[in-house]
Amino acid sequence: MEVSKKLQRIIIFVLVMVLAITGYILATDHQSQAGQPTPSASQSNVIEYQGKRYRYNTDLMNILFIGVDSTNLIQTDNLASNTNQADSIILISLNKSTKEANLLQVSRNSMVDITQYDIYGEPSRTSFAQLALQYSTAKGGAQSCWAMVDTVSTMLSDLRIDGYINLNIEAIGKINELAGPVTITIPEDYTDVDPAFVKGATITLSDGQAEAYVRHRDIEGIGSNQERMARQIQYIEALVATVRSKGDIDSIYDMFAPLLDKYLLTNMTGDQIDELADYNLSGNGYESVPGETTMGNTYEEFYINYDKLDDILIKMFYNEL
């Protein structure tokens, strides 16, 4: 189906919001698509935590960003075989009253119960594994996205998640090309990623360097994914400055239009959109799910500290009564 220019414009600003932390993004009430699972929500908006009572902030709209590690174009259909993994996972929480945005970054290596699906796409069993694999256990397209939504919601104490944005990480080089040049100062020695990434060097990234900077990790080392998550946030911050220097809304629309059909998938539709609003990152707008990285039998495993996570969830999503 051809995407209208209005919807393309809105999706682009969703993309800019995700990749640039602050910017333009849709603001809408959630409506579930027919045939798709309804996002999880707590049975009651009021909870008790450490002797105090809290109410869930119903002004929030939560969108799960899923960056897929694939050398192919974005997969929009359910397939019998899906080998892609969710490499970048960020929950974007938008406060429709204050027009502020908060981000919760989740490690791809988080050890959680993931759902396995049979050849017909039906849930069959669960297994304890890295969160990134949840995307690959479903059949791709919307089903994999909703599987990720469901598992992340469960991990976050049944937090309501209203929708998803699925971006192929292969698009990073294209984004850098369209928005660039993006310049960063290398904070640590990353010469294992690129010989030019010497600590302290200021580099205008080529498209290939931009992709390597946000994508590379050493699967045989320990802690490499945490380093990559830090590089992704750094690149995002540099990207926003570059994008905002390009001019008005129309110029940004024209800049990112070529990315839509090939690299982006979302459940957001034109009928769901109430307004296009300007959100800013709040003063404490960035958190990471806390935990500890260890080396498993083959790959890194990240074990969540649920006590500390509860503190973050209360701060981000609840108001004290």
Secondary structure per residue as TSV (DSSP state, phi and psi in degrees):
chain	resnum	aa	ss	phi	psi
A	1	M	-	360.0	134.1
A	2	E	-	-71.4	132.8
A	3	V	-	-87.0	130.2
A	4	S	-	-64.8	156.5
A	5	K	H	-63.0	-36.3
A	6	K	H	-61.6	-47.0
A	7	L	H	-67.8	-39.0
A	8	Q	H	-57.5	-43.6
A	9	R	H	-59.7	-43.7
A	10	I	H	-67.5	-44.2
A	11	I	H	-61.7	-39.6
A	12	I	H	-59.7	-41.5
A	13	F	H	-72.2	-28.0
A	14	V	H	-61.1	-46.5
A	15	L	H	-60.1	-45.3
A	16	V	H	-61.9	-38.7
A	17	M	H	-61.8	-45.9
A	18	V	H	-65.0	-46.5
A	19	L	H	-81.9	-21.5
A	20	A	H	-114.9	9.5
A	21	I	S	64.2	-53.1
A	22	T	S	-119.8	157.9
A	23	G	E	149.5	-152.4
A	24	Y	E	-95.9	144.0
A	25	I	E	-157.5	157.6
A	26	L	E	-69.8	153.3
A	27	A	E	-128.3	120.0
A	28	T	-	-153.6	154.5
A	29	D	-	-83.1	145.5
A	30	H	-	-78.5	139.0
A	31	Q	-	-134.2	126.0
A	32	S	-	-71.7	141.5
A	33	Q	-	-75.4	145.4
A	34	A	T	-60.3	134.6
A	35	G	T	85.1	-2.6
A	36	Q	S	-108.4	147.8
A	37	P	-	-64.5	145.3
A	38	T	-	-75.8	132.8
A	39	P	-	-55.8	145.7
A	40	S	-	-67.6	150.9
A	41	A	-	-150.9	149.1
A	42	S	-	-63.0	148.4
A	43	Q	S	-65.0	-32.2
A	44	S	-	-128.5	142.2
A	45	N	S	-77.6	-10.9
A	46	V	E	-108.0	128.9
A	47	I	E	-130.7	163.2
A	48	E	E	-114.1	132.8
A	49	Y	E	-143.8	121.0
A	50	Q	T	50.6	45.8
A	51	G	T	81.0	2.8
A	52	K	E	-121.8	157.1
A	53	R	E	-106.7	138.9
A	54	Y	E	-132.6	149.9
A	55	R	E	-117.6	135.3
A	56	Y	E	-60.2	138.0
A	57	N	-	-80.4	102.6
A	58	T	T	-76.6	-1.4
A	59	D	T	-77.9	-6.4
A	60	L	E	-87.6	144.1
A	61	M	E	-122.6	123.9
A	62	N	E	-110.7	125.1
A	63	I	E	-120.5	130.9
A	64	L	E	-93.8	119.6
A	65	F	E	-90.7	129.9
A	66	I	E	-124.7	108.8
A	67	G	E	-92.9	116.8
A	68	V	E	-95.3	133.3
A	69	D	E	-86.2	101.2
A	70	S	-	-154.7	146.3
A	71	T	S	-93.4	-0.1
A	72	N	S	-98.8	171.0
A	73	L	-	-70.1	165.7
A	74	I	-	-59.0	138.2
A	75	Q	-	-92.9	113.1
A	76	T	-	-101.6	-10.7
A	77	D	S	-114.9	156.0
A	78	N	-	-76.3	128.8
A	79	L	-	-120.9	159.8
A	80	A	S	-67.7	-28.7
A	81	S	-	-128.0	125.9
A	82	N	-	-136.0	110.3
A	83	T	-	-106.2	3.3
A	84	N	-	-73.7	153.6
A	85	Q	E	-126.0	155.8
A	86	A	E	-86.3	106.5
A	87	D	E	-90.4	-30.8
A	88	S	E	-127.0	125.4
A	89	I	E	-131.9	115.3
A	90	I	E	-135.3	126.5
A	91	L	E	-90.9	122.7
A	92	I	E	-101.7	118.9
A	93	S	E	-110.9	118.7
A	94	L	E	-109.0	125.2
A	95	N	E	-93.8	109.7
A	96	K	T	-71.2	-17.1
A	97	S	T	-86.1	-46.7
A	98	T	T	-90.4	-12.3
A	99	K	T	60.6	36.0
A	100	E	E	-111.2	150.8
A	101	A	E	-119.6	143.0
A	102	N	E	-127.6	146.7
A	103	L	E	-118.3	138.6
A	104	L	E	-122.6	109.0
A	105	Q	E	-87.8	135.2
A	106	V	E	-119.5	131.5
A	107	S	-	-68.8	134.4
A	108	R	T	-61.3	-24.1
A	109	N	T	-90.9	7.8
A	110	S	B	-57.5	127.4
A	111	M	E	-86.4	113.6
A	112	V	E	-141.8	169.5
A	113	D	E	-79.0	116.8
A	114	I	E	-108.1	152.4
A	115	T	E	-91.4	130.0
A	116	Q	E	-93.7	142.8
A	117	Y	E	-117.6	147.3
A	118	D	-	-84.6	-176.7
A	119	I	T	-66.5	-16.1
A	120	Y	T	-94.4	3.0
A	121	G	S	81.5	16.0
A	122	E	-	-98.6	143.5
A	123	P	E	-60.1	135.3
A	124	S	E	-120.0	-40.6
A	125	R	E	-163.9	175.9
A	126	T	E	-119.9	157.1
A	127	S	E	-144.3	154.5
A	128	F	E	-93.4	112.6
A	129	A	E	-158.4	178.5
A	130	Q	E	-64.1	139.0
A	131	L	T	-56.2	-35.7
A	132	A	T	-55.7	-29.0
A	133	L	H	-74.7	-17.2
A	134	Q	H	-60.0	-35.8
A	135	Y	H	-61.5	-39.3
A	136	S	H	-80.5	-18.9
A	137	T	H	-75.2	-23.6
A	138	A	S	-87.6	-175.7
A	139	K	-	-98.5	20.0
A	140	G	S	88.8	-179.9
A	141	G	H	56.9	-144.2
A	142	A	H	-63.1	-32.9
A	143	Q	H	-63.8	-41.8
A	144	S	H	-65.6	-37.3
A	145	C	H	-64.6	-45.9
A	146	W	H	-68.4	-31.0
A	147	A	H	-62.6	-41.6
A	148	M	H	-64.2	-44.2
A	149	V	H	-57.3	-47.2
A	150	D	H	-63.7	-43.9
A	151	T	H	-70.1	-42.0
A	152	V	H	-65.6	-39.3
A	153	S	H	-59.5	-46.1
A	154	T	H	-61.5	-43.0
A	155	M	H	-60.1	-32.5
A	156	L	T	-99.1	38.4
A	157	S	T	58.9	46.4
A	158	D	S	60.5	36.2
A	159	L	-	-64.6	139.1
A	160	R	-	-68.7	129.5
A	161	I	-	-123.8	122.5
A	162	D	-	-87.9	-18.1
A	163	G	E	179.8	-174.1
A	164	Y	E	-140.6	155.7
A	165	I	E	-130.1	122.8
A	166	N	E	-113.7	115.8
A	167	L	E	-120.2	131.7
A	168	N	E	-75.0	123.5
A	169	I	G	-63.4	-17.6
A	170	E	G	-57.9	-20.0
A	171	A	G	-75.5	-13.6
A	172	I	H	-58.0	-44.0
A	173	G	H	-60.0	-40.0
A	174	K	H	-67.0	-40.7
A	175	I	H	-61.7	-43.2
A	176	N	H	-62.7	-39.2
A	177	E	H	-64.9	-43.5
A	178	L	H	-74.4	-37.1
A	179	A	H	-95.3	-22.2
A	180	G	-	-63.1	179.3
A	181	P	-	-81.3	140.6
A	182	V	-	-102.6	126.9
A	183	T	E	-114.8	134.8
A	184	I	E	-135.1	160.2
A	185	T	E	-106.5	125.5
A	186	I	-	-71.0	119.1
A	187	P	-	-81.9	-25.1
A	188	E	S	-138.2	173.8
A	189	D	-	-77.0	107.1
A	190	Y	-	-117.0	34.8
A	191	T	T	-67.8	-15.6
A	192	D	T	-70.5	-21.9
A	193	V	T	-85.2	-45.5
A	194	D	-	-155.6	134.0
A	195	P	T	-56.3	-23.5
A	196	A	T	-78.8	-12.4
A	197	F	-	-85.5	64.0
A	198	V	-	-86.8	138.2
A	199	K	T	-53.4	128.6
A	200	G	T	91.0	-12.3
A	201	A	-	-74.4	140.7
A	202	T	E	-102.1	121.5
A	203	I	E	-129.8	132.9
A	204	T	E	-86.6	113.2
A	205	L	-	-74.3	131.6
A	206	S	-	-72.5	168.2
A	207	D	H	-61.4	-41.5
A	208	G	H	-66.2	-38.7
A	209	Q	H	-66.6	-38.9
A	210	A	H	-61.4	-45.6
A	211	E	H	-63.1	-44.2
A	212	A	H	-62.7	-38.2
A	213	Y	H	-64.7	-39.1
A	214	V	H	-94.7	-10.6
A	215	R	H	-109.3	-32.8
A	216	H	-	-68.8	138.2
A	217	R	-	-150.8	150.2
A	218	D	-	-91.6	103.5
A	219	I	T	-69.5	-12.4
A	220	E	T	-95.4	-11.6
A	221	G	S	-96.4	176.3
A	222	I	S	-116.1	135.7
A	223	G	S	87.9	1.1
A	224	S	H	-69.0	-32.2
A	225	N	H	-69.7	-35.8
A	226	Q	H	-64.6	-38.9
A	227	E	H	-63.3	-41.1
A	228	R	H	-64.9	-39.5
A	229	M	H	-60.3	-38.9
A	230	A	H	-66.4	-39.7
A	231	R	H	-65.5	-37.7
A	232	Q	H	-61.6	-44.7
A	233	I	H	-64.7	-40.0
A	234	Q	H	-62.2	-44.9
A	235	Y	H	-64.3	-40.2
A	236	I	H	-57.4	-45.0
A	237	E	H	-64.4	-38.1
A	238	A	H	-70.7	-35.4
A	239	L	H	-64.9	-40.8
A	240	V	H	-61.6	-41.0
A	241	A	H	-62.6	-38.4
A	242	T	H	-69.0	-46.4
A	243	V	H	-62.2	-44.1
A	244	R	H	-69.2	-19.2
A	245	S	T	-80.5	-6.6
A	246	K	T	-83.3	-15.3
A	247	G	-	124.4	-147.5
A	248	D	S	-85.1	-176.9
A	249	I	H	-57.5	-46.2
A	250	D	H	-61.4	-38.3
A	251	S	H	-68.4	-35.0
A	252	I	H	-69.6	-39.6
A	253	Y	H	-57.5	-50.4
A	254	D	H	-61.6	-33.1
A	255	M	H	-64.6	-41.3
A	256	F	H	-103.3	-3.7
A	257	A	G	-52.0	-39.2
A	258	P	G	-64.1	-13.5
A	259	L	G	-83.6	-19.6
A	260	L	H	-59.8	-63.9
A	261	D	H	-66.0	-32.2
A	262	K	H	-85.4	-32.4
A	263	Y	H	-123.6	-7.0
A	264	L	E	-128.5	137.3
A	265	L	E	-136.9	132.3
A	266	T	E	-146.0	154.4
A	267	N	S	-87.5	-3.6
A	268	M	-	-71.8	131.1
A	269	T	-	-120.5	165.2
A	270	G	G	-60.3	-35.8
A	271	D	G	-68.0	-21.2
A	272	Q	G	-86.4	-9.0
A	273	I	-	-91.1	121.7
A	274	D	-	-91.9	-38.5
A	275	E	E	-162.8	159.3
A	276	L	E	-106.9	115.8
A	277	A	E	-122.8	164.9
A	278	D	E	-101.6	114.3
A	279	Y	E	-108.3	145.3
A	280	N	E	-119.1	146.7
A	281	L	E	-65.1	130.0
A	282	S	E	-70.3	169.4
A	283	G	E	-59.3	-33.2
A	284	N	E	-116.2	53.6
A	285	G	E	-83.5	-1.7
A	286	Y	E	-130.9	125.8
A	287	E	E	-134.7	157.6
A	288	S	E	-122.9	143.3
A	289	V	-	-61.9	123.2
A	290	P	-	-79.0	154.6
A	291	G	E	167.1	-165.0
A	292	E	E	-134.1	137.0
A	293	T	E	-94.7	131.4
A	294	T	E	-131.1	166.6
A	295	M	E	-94.3	121.8
A	296	G	-	-81.7	-163.4
A	297	N	S	-62.3	-33.0
A	298	T	S	-130.3	-42.5
A	299	Y	S	-126.8	168.2
A	300	E	E	-62.1	146.5
A	301	E	E	-131.1	133.4
A	302	F	E	-111.8	118.5
A	303	Y	E	-102.0	118.7
A	304	I	E	-72.0	138.0
A	305	N	-	-90.1	97.4
A	306	Y	H	-71.3	-26.7
A	307	D	H	-64.5	-47.0
A	308	K	H	-68.7	-34.8
A	309	L	H	-63.2	-39.7
A	310	D	H	-58.4	-40.6
A	311	D	H	-60.4	-42.3
A	312	I	H	-66.5	-42.6
A	313	L	H	-62.8	-41.2
A	314	I	H	-61.7	-45.7
A	315	K	H	-64.6	-40.6
A	316	M	H	-83.4	-32.8
A	317	F	H	-122.4	-3.9
A	318	Y	E	-128.7	156.0
A	319	N	E	-119.1	136.4
A	320	E	E	-71.2	138.6
A	321	L	-	-85.2	360.0
